[in-house]
Amino acid sequence: MTSASLISSPARRVGELVVVEHRLRVPLDHALPGGEQIEVFAREVASVAGARSDLPLLAWFQGGPGNRADRPLNASGWLGRALEQFRVVLIDQRGTGLSSPVSRATIGGRTPQQVAERLTHFRADAIVADAEALRVALGARTWSILGQSFGGFIATSYLSRHPQSLDRALITAGLPTLSGDPDEVYRRTYAQTARRSDELFETHPGLEQLCRDVVQHLEEHDERLPTGERLTPERFQSLGIQLGSQSGFAAIAYQLESAFAPTPAGRRLSDAFLVEAGGVLSFGRNPLYAVLHESIYSDGRPTRWSAHRMRAESPEFSARTDGAFRFTGEMIFPWLFVQDPALVPFAEAAEALAEHDGWTALVDRAALGSNEVPVAAAVYLDDMFVPADLSLETASAIRGIRLDVTNRYQHDGIRQDGPAILSRLLDSLR
């Protein structure tokens, strides 16, 4: 039986896809079903060639946090492979896309403490509860789930909370640590990011010196990003988030090849470089990524700006070091909430969340230990964002899991070789 609060659009064509849009009202706090309601949006996608109402559902959980689901234009990549045997439900996780989006505009009128309290209800446990409500509303007795990166954190939580609702669970680059300690994650990701920086500079001779030149220039000149704020040396370092992808080396090298432009007043950073850098660095499209990032690892304890604290243990990441230059990666720092206009309105709320000591447990370890749902996960040994050793430790706690462990991919393997990765995971469960 479908829910009376579910609104579904008529089916329409998008290229070679058939798309139905769903909107569902759910509680902001699932522990208070009669309280404030928010909206969850999802697209149900099938291929024109294979559109059948009897195909089972596969729910997709996007990486993040704070990123909306894919907006597909065709049946390519992992989605094309999935559509061979599923109807795929692309869920905008709460606070993203069309699911009651959170931005500097939408939090207006609330105090920082009210914003912080509200955002405690935007982690994986709430997203799982939203998905369960959507499954019921769609009339599906069970469905399969696929989670990439943070989406894998959600899938792991789902597996431990509602196994009776799942036909299978598939995870790529997203088996979370079960320790609840972000410090152990960032110690590892700093080390891996340093290795990726070294590999980048070995692959592109002269690039490290160019980075030093940019840092020195930024120390001496006021260069502005398209969003109006000054580009600082430490913000420039954050371009290293691209190193976690398969094409990251080339992306950074291409961006930096046009870093400087001659002007009558001397050498300045080029408009082309500033525009490209601004597109990578701004959190205007996904502020929740920054605001909630460290909380995705916490299981009760305050995070207290873990990445910032762990950076102090690694002086080679100083933006103004006279030694080797290092990019940073998927780390969130308190100064971002001063430097990025999209995050400034969240500054006090982010501080409150960093000190929050009431986080709920996201995963039931006992349930994972007695798991009976078919589970398969891809773990990438060189993953810069999700440490492989912690993923393998988590895998050992999940009864019956099938693993595809490889060094062939970076964190975005599903984007680079999705059909093959998904096929291997599905085949392993036959």
N, C-alpha and C positions, 0 to 999 in steps of 0.2 A: 504494500500500500504506500502510495506517495504522500508526502507531507502537504498539508493545506498551505504552508508558507513557502512552498517551492513555486517559482514562476519560471517557465521554460518557453523559449522562443520557438517559432516554427523552424524546421530544418532549412538550411540554405547552402548553396554551393560556394566554396572558396577554392577556385582552381579545381584540383582533382580530389578535394575533400568535401565531405558533408558535415556541417557544423550545426550543433544545437547549443544554445547558451542557456545556462541555468543560474538563477539567483535564489538564495536561501537565507532567511532570517535565522540567526542563531544568537544565543546569549553572549554578551561580552565576557561574562564570568559563568562558565558552565555549572559552577556550584550554586549559582543563583538563577535558575531558569526563568524566573519571573521578572528579572531585572532588565537593565538596558540591553537592547538588541542591536546587533550589527549585521551587515550583509556580507555573505560569501558568494563569490562569483566563480563559475567554472564553465569551460567549454568542453562539450562532448564531441569528439572527432572520430569520423570513420572515413575510409576511402570510398570514392565513388564506385570503384570496381568491386569492392567487397563489403559494401554497406549492408549489414543484416542486423536486425534487431535481436537475433539470438546469439550474437557474438558476446563473449564475456567482457566485463569492464576491467580496465587497467587504469588505476589512478597514478598520475605523475606528480611527484613532489620535487619542485625546483630547488636548486642550490641557493644559498643566501647566507644569513637570513635577509629578508627585506626585498627580495627580487620577485617580480611577477612571473607567472608561468609563460611559457613560449607562446608566441603569436604566429602559428604556422601558416605558410602560404602554399605549401605543397607537401606531398607524402615522401619526404626525403629523410636521410639520416636515420637515427634511432627510431623516430616516429614512424617512418615508412615501414621499418621492420616490425614494429609493434602492431601496426594496423593490419598486418597479414593475419593476425589471429585474435585481435582485440578491438573493441571500441575504447578509445583512450580519453580519459577525463583529465583535462589540464586545469588544475585548481590554482587560482590566485590565493596564496596564503593570506590570512587576515592581515590587514594593514598595507597590502600591496595591490597593484593593478586596479581592479574594480571592486576589490573586497574591502570596503570602508577604508580607503587609503589613508595612511598617516604621513603628514608632511608638515612643514612649518606653517602652512596655511590652515590646515585642519585642526591643529592643536591650539589655535588662537582662542583666548578667553579662558583658558585653564591655567591654574598655577603650576609651577614646576613639580610640586609634590603630587598634584592631581594627574599630571602627565605621566610621572614615574609610576604611580599606582596603576594607572590604566595600562601601561605597557608591560606590567608584570603578567598580563593576560595575553601576551602575544608570542609566547614561546612554543616549543614543539608539542607540549601537552595539550594546549588549547587548539593548535592546528589539527592534531589528531582527533580531538572531539568534534571539530568542525567537519572533518572528513567523514567521520562516522555518521553525523547527522545527515550529510549529503548522501551517503550510501543508502541510508534508510529511506530518505526522501525519494531517491531514484528507484526504489523498489527492488534493489539488488540484495539478494540474500547474503552473498559474499562477493568480493572482488579481489583482484591482484593489485599489488602496489609496486612502484618503481621509484626509487629515490636516488638522486645524484647529490653528492657533497652534503650540505646541510639537509637536503631532502632525504639522505640516508639516515641522518640523525632522527628525522621524523619517522621514517620507516621502522627504525629499530624501536623507537618508543611505541609505535603502533603495534608492532609485533608482540611487545610485552604487555600491552594494555588490552588489546582486543583480538587475540589470535583467532577466536571463533569467527571473525568477520573476513578472514583472509584465505584465499586459495593458494597464494604464494607471495613471497616478498623478495624483491630484487634490489640490490644496493650496489651503486658504483661510486668509488672514492668517497665513501661516507659512513664507515663503521666508526661510531664515536667512542672516545674514551669513556669508561665507566667509573673513573675515579672521582669525577666531579671537581677536579683540580685543573684550572686553566694554566697554571704555572708550568706543569709538566708538558703541556702542549706547546707553549711558546718557547720553552728552552729548546725543544726539538725543531720547531719551525724556524727559529733564528739560525740554527746550525745549517739546516737545509737551504735556507735563503742565502747564506754566505757561500755555500758550495755552488749554488746556481749563479750567483754573481761572478764567482771565479770562472766558471765554465763560460759564461757570456763573454768575459773579457779575453779568455783564451781563444774563443771562436772569432772574436772581432778585435784584432790588435789595434791599439790606439783609442779604443772606445773609453777605457778607464780614464785616460788623461783628459779626454773630452768632457767626461763627467766632472772631473776635478775643476776643469775650466768653467763649467756651468756653475758649480758651487761657489767658486771664488767670485764669479760675476754677480751671482745673486746676493752675496754678502756685501757687495759694493754698489749695487744698482737696484732701483725699485722697478721690478718688472711685474706687470699685472696680467692675471688670467682673464678670460672673457667674462667671468662672473664678478669681476671688479676687485678681488682681493689680491694682495701681494703674493707672488710665488716665492716661498722661502726655501732654503736648502733642504730642510727636513721634509717639506712637502714634495720637493723634486725627487727625493729618495723613494717616495711612495709609488713612483712609477714602476718600481720593482714588483708590484703585484702581478704584472704581466708575465713575470718569469715562471709563474705556476702553470702556464699554458704551453702547449706544444709549439706554438708559433711565437712565443714570447720574446725569444732572442731577436728574431727578425723584426718584430714590432718595435722594440726599443731602439734597435739600430737604425731603422728607417726614420723614426721620430727624431733621433739625435743628429742624423746626417744634415738636417736643415735647421739645427738649433740656433745658429748665429746668422745674423744678416748685417752687412755693412751699412752704416748710415752716416750722414754728414757729421753727427755728434759722436761717432765712434761705433764700435761693435755692440749690438744689442741682440736680445733674443728675438727671433723672427715671429711674425704673427702666426705663420703656419705651425710652428712648434708650440706656441702658447695655446692655440686652439686645440691641437691634438692632445697636449698635456692636460688641458682643462677638461676635456671629455673623459679622460681616464680618472682624474683626481676628484672631480666633483661628486658629492653624495646627493645632489639634487634629485636624482631619479630614485634613489633607494636609501633614504636617511636611516631607516630601521637597521640596515646593515651595520652602520656605525654604532647606533644607540644600543642595540641588543647583542652585538657580536660576542662579547665575552660571556654573557649570560647563558649562551647555548651550551657552555661546558660545565656550568655550575650545578652542583647538587646539594644546595643548602648554604654553602659558604659564600661570603662576599668576594667579588672578583678584584676589587680595589685596583683597577687599571693594571691588570696582570702584564699585558704586553709592554707597557711603559716601565714597569718595575723590572721585568726580565731584560729589557734593553740595557738597563744599567749594568747588568752582568756581562754585557758584550760591548766593550768600549770601541771595538772596530766598526760599530754601526753609527758612531758619531758623525753627524753631517759635516762637521768641520775638522775632521781628523787630518793630520798631515801625512798619514800613512795611506794604506789602500782604501779605495772607495768601496762602499757596500750599499746596494739597494736594500730597502726593507720590503716586506711582502704584505701578507694578510694580517696586519697589525693595526689596532685602533689606539690612538693616543689622545690624552686629554686636550692637547693643544689644537687638535682638529676642530674642536668645538669653539675655538676662538678664530681660527683661520678660514674655515669653510662657511660662507654665508648660509648655506642650506642647513647647517648644523648648529649655528649660533643660538637659535631659539630653544634648542634641546639641551643646552649646556648644563643647566642646573638639574634638570631631570636625569641626565646621563650621570652626573655626580651622585645623585641619590641612588640610582640603580647600581652603581659601582660599589656602594656601601650596603646594598640590600642584603639582609641575612635570612630572608624568608623564602628562598627559592624552593620549590617543590621538587621531589625526585622525578626525573623524566623517564627513567627506565626501571622496570621491575626485574632485577637480576634473577630472582627465583623463577619467574615465568620464562625467561630466556633459557634457563637451565633445564626446564622440562618441556621445551618447545616441541611441537609436533607439526608446525607449518613448514612446508618446503621453503627453504631460504637459500639464496645464492648471492654471493658478493664478489665484486672485483676489487682487488687491493693493488695499488700501484706503489712499488717499492721506492720510487723516487718522488713521490707526491710531496709537494712543497707545503701544502695546506693541512692535510690530514696525515699525521705521522703513521707510517706503515706498521711500526712495531706495536703502537697502541691499538691499531685496527686489528691486528692479528691476536692481540691479547683479548680484545672484545670477542672476536670470532670464537675463541676457545671457550667462551662462556655461553655460546648459542648452540644448543643441542641440534645436531643434524645439519649444520650449515655446510654448503658446498662453496669452495673458494676458487677463484681464478686470480692467482698471484703472479704479477708480471712487472718487468721494468720497461715495457714497450711504450708506456704512456706517461704523460704528465697528468695533472689533476683533471683536465678537460677531455680525457679519453673518449667519453661518450659523445662529445662533439666531433672528434676526429675520426673515430672508427665505430660509431654507434651500432650499425647493423651487425657487425661481427661480434662485438662485445655482448650485445643483447642476445644474439643467437647462442653464444657459448653458455651464458647464464641459464637460458631457458632449456637448452639441451642437457645441462648438468642435472636438471630436476626431473628428467623423464624417467 
